[in-house]
């Protein structure tokens, strides 16, 4: 059974093109591609679940969003909350081939119906999966260890490196993330005290850890230097020289994730690998977030740098949401570990291995690596076009379906737009798009959707970002200038509501008394339930207005009986300004 082909009912809108002359043209509107109606949800409410979570779980187990989102169903790249609202998943990086892919569900269910056993018993699925996984990596990486997660994989990788080299030191990068076990916390510098995502216990785990500057082409110390790769590699060499007892390993994400989707200079890893190996250390590539065809051009992101690691760690997408991780290494390094009694009770059990095997089969059968290549090229091109329209976008970067947008308040100074990024993430959620954030200053919007993500989904994502960034910039400008904000909310096929307010007054709790509410009937607008905000440099003065015979739609006021100059401008331009954002109603 093939996955459903989701499509929403086609929507069109009249868009006024303003180039050499204004001409009304009809064109398709970006839309999500889903028709499946979620099953009615009859379970506990999101509020009840949140209260239970706060009662039974640690407060350290944080959740996304200021108002936590409860997802109760999903299919492919789409998720549904308890109210039946649809979201395009542009972030999970776990359900790699799609949520609840039919082949994945069938494979894991079949094995689960037969046996779930301890990994110290023989089972054909375990060795079948190991053989299939090895066929996807360089021949040198000929030994597999199966674990339950990427954190466990990186923890084991460091054990392998240390016992093989008989050394303790580990070199990692700034703003790295490698997991949350004790030893992995120590090399996850994005968790270090003082960072935007810091954890209080980092200092207890960062032993024998040496941190090199991240080779960030946008914000790093050698940002636009054509010799950046060499210079950043020399920083690692300096660490090696300062430690005459020797370093056990250099560990890196092939593209930095939590650090902000940072793509390294092309010659960086090859130079570092050479230096580390000359010094007697080994090189560990963490592909937990970037592996399994996500980059499109290669199955593994490290391949784009022309290197082969000594140890490779895998997690997250490897099991499409099922607990699974893996370490692959050379026979030589594995022999150093033969004298260690190592086992993992559940890591790589038959059900987990059937999940991993299904992921590899689906990637091949559905052509998902090629899809990632084609859709990512389209998406990044569209995002760069968006960058031309929004000065808040300082940088668009990424490889394949692993993309970041860095938001700044000033492109020249690169001042991080941290608060704006947080609001943008929240507003994307409100508009049916799930993305994340990260970076050294938490000012990078992060996108890493399932590999079944389509161009239509990319259109929906870009249109939503366009809408959201317009609102975010206007909101913070109005907040700074204490100016009027006009909020346009399309509620159905023929009514547009306009609210005029000052963020200061609404925050002070007198929102109702400081708003003007207006309505316009505009039949040409497609069904929407979205927002767009405009602001002016000074408080717009309200003026009386009587609708004229030339009006395109009937205008009425619900409260004050008047429209501000700014509201007039917005209403006059609703069809042109908003039609291109005609997204499906909730």
Beta strands, then each sheet from edge to edge (+ up, - down):
strand 1: 12-18
strand 2: 22-28
strand 3: 71-75
strand 4: 78-81
strand 5: 86-89
strand 6: 143-147
strand 7: 169-173
strand 8: 209-212
strand 9: 247-253
strand 10: 282-286
strand 11: 311-314
strand 12: 325-329
strand 13: 393-398
strand 14: 403-410
strand 15: 415-416
strand 16: 433-434
strand 17: 436-438
strand 18: 444-447
strand 19: 485-490
strand 20: 495-501
strand 21: 516-521
strand 22: 531-535
strand 23: 542-543
strand 24: 555-557
strand 25: 563-564
sheet 1: 1+ 2-
sheet 2: 3+ 4- 5+ 16+
sheet 3: 6+ 12- 11+ 10+ 9+ 7+ 8+
sheet 4: 13+ 14- 15+
sheet 5: 13+ 14- 18+ 17-
sheet 6: 22+ 19- 20+ 21- 24+
sheet 7: 23+ 25-
end
